[in-house]
Amino acid sequence: VYIKAKYAPRTRYTVRIAKSRDGKGPVDIHDQVLARPATKTFTTGDRKPQLSFPVRGLAALERSGKRLVPLEVTNVRRSRLRMVKVAPEQIFKVIAKARYTWHRKGRPDPLAGIKGIKVRRTLHTGIKRNGKGRIGISTDEALGRRGSGPVYIELRSEELRPPAFRWANPFRGIVVQ
């Protein structure tokens, strides 16, 4: 039996299949009637952790707006945040990093050889276990309050690699202008 639904994380469910009042039960694809009532109990796991920028690779922000890059967060409480104020001579190399395909268990540093790292800190998302939400990352940290230019934002979280997804990519990156 397959029951498709939106299940809550870490929740116990019980499914009961019983005969009808007339004594007949559900029929399978071979026209066989359920011989006796059936009960199955299961518990769902955690939500799959995710960090998602609104676009992949490149984005633009209004210069006069809040200058916040939106980040969708599911079941991730913290991440390493690094931001680079991108020099013109590095723009193509950094764009390639934003489209970076992870390999070798995430050990290589995607920012190796990139100059101008302005921010190195832990980003605390404020999202609780199995929670979902949207937060904003301010480009002002890398550019200053009135600064302008491209910024590369890189996130790395081991929470994106729980045991069931140990080969998952722990990096997320975007270039914002």
C-alpha positions in Angstrom: 0.0 0.0 0.0 1.4 3.4 -0.9 -0.2 6.5 0.7 1.0 9.8 -0.6 0.7 12.7 1.8 2.5 15.7 3.3 3.9 14.1 6.4 5.2 16.2 9.4 8.8 15.4 10.3 9.6 13.2 13.3 6.0 12.1 13.7 4.5 8.7 14.3 1.6 7.6 12.0 -0.6 4.5 12.1 -2.5 3.3 9.0 -5.4 0.8 9.5 -7.1 -1.0 6.7 -10.3 -2.7 7.7 -13.1 -4.6 6.1 -16.3 -2.8 5.3 -19.6 -3.3 7.2 -20.8 -5.8 4.7 -17.7 -8.0 5.4 -15.9 -7.2 2.2 -12.6 -5.5 2.3 -10.5 -3.6 -0.2 -9.6 -5.4 -3.4 -6.1 -5.5 -4.9 -5.2 -5.5 -8.6 -5.7 -9.2 -8.7 -9.3 -9.0 -7.4 -8.2 -10.5 -4.1 -10.2 -9.3 -1.0 -8.4 -8.3 2.2 -8.5 -11.4 4.4 -8.2 -9.6 7.7 -7.7 -6.0 8.9 -4.2 -4.7 8.6 -2.3 -2.1 10.8 1.0 -0.5 10.1 2.8 2.1 12.2 5.8 4.2 11.0 7.7 7.2 12.1 8.9 9.9 9.7 12.5 11.2 9.8 13.8 14.8 9.7 13.2 17.1 6.8 16.0 17.1 4.3 18.3 20.1 5.0 18.5 22.7 2.3 20.0 26.1 1.7 18.7 27.7 -1.5 19.4 31.1 -3.2 16.6 32.3 -5.5 18.7 31.8 -8.6 21.7 29.7 -9.5 25.0 31.5 -10.1 24.2 35.2 -10.8 21.8 37.7 -9.4 21.2 41.5 -9.3 20.0 43.6 -6.4 18.6 47.2 -6.4 21.3 49.5 -5.3 18.9 51.7 -3.3 17.0 48.8 -1.8 17.7 46.7 1.3 20.5 44.9 -0.5 19.5 41.6 1.1 20.1 38.3 -0.8 17.2 36.0 0.1 18.0 32.5 1.3 15.5 29.7 1.8 16.4 27.5 4.7 15.1 24.1 5.7 16.5 22.3 8.8 19.8 24.1 8.8 20.8 26.1 11.9 24.2 27.4 11.0 26.6 27.7 8.1 30.0 29.1 7.4 29.6 32.4 5.5 32.3 34.0 3.4 31.8 37.0 1.2 34.2 38.3 -1.4 34.2 41.8 -2.8 35.1 40.8 -6.4 37.8 42.7 -8.2 37.2 43.1 -12.0 40.2 40.8 -12.9 38.6 38.0 -10.8 35.0 38.2 -12.1 35.2 35.3 -14.5 37.0 33.0 -12.0 34.4 33.9 -9.3 31.5 33.3 -11.6 32.9 29.8 -12.2 33.1 29.3 -8.5 29.4 30.3 -8.1 28.6 27.5 -10.6 31.1 25.2 -8.8 30.3 21.5 -8.8 31.5 20.0 -5.6 33.8 17.0 -5.6 36.2 15.1 -3.4 33.9 15.1 -0.3 33.9 18.9 -0.1 37.4 19.2 1.1 38.8 21.5 -1.6 38.3 25.2 -0.8 36.2 26.8 -3.6 37.8 30.2 -2.7 41.4 29.0 -3.0 43.3 31.7 -4.9 40.5 34.3 -4.7 41.6 37.6 -3.1 39.3 40.1 -1.3 37.5 37.9 1.2 35.8 40.5 3.4 33.6 38.4 5.6 34.4 35.1 7.4 31.9 34.2 10.1 29.2 31.7 11.2 25.8 32.4 9.9 23.1 31.5 12.5 19.9 31.0 10.6 17.5 31.2 13.5 15.7 28.2 12.0 14.8 25.4 14.5 15.2 21.7 13.9 13.0 20.6 11.0 11.9 24.3 10.5 11.6 26.2 7.3 12.0 29.9 6.7 13.6 32.7 4.6 16.4 34.9 5.8 18.4 37.7 4.1 22.2 38.1 3.8 23.2 41.7 3.6 25.8 42.6 0.9 26.7 45.6 3.1 29.0 43.4 5.1 31.3 43.0 2.1 30.7 46.3 0.4 30.1 48.8 3.2 26.9 50.8 3.6 27.2 52.8 0.3 29.6 50.5 -1.5 28.8 48.9 -4.9 30.2 46.1 -7.1 29.9 42.4 -7.4 30.0 40.2 -4.3 30.5 36.5 -4.1 28.6 34.8 -1.2 29.6 31.4 -0.3 27.9 29.1 2.3 29.2 25.8 3.6 27.2 23.7 6.1 27.9 20.2 7.2 24.2 20.1 8.1 23.6 19.7 4.4 25.3 16.3 4.6 23.4 14.2 7.2 24.3 10.4 7.2 21.7 9.6 4.6 23.0 12.3 2.3 26.8 12.1 3.1 27.7 12.7 -0.6 25.5 15.9 -0.8 27.2 19.1 -1.8 27.8 21.2 1.4 28.5 24.4 -0.6 26.2 27.1 -2.0 27.4 30.1 -3.9 26.1 33.1 -5.8 27.5 36.3 -7.4 25.4 39.4 -6.7 25.8 42.7 -8.4 
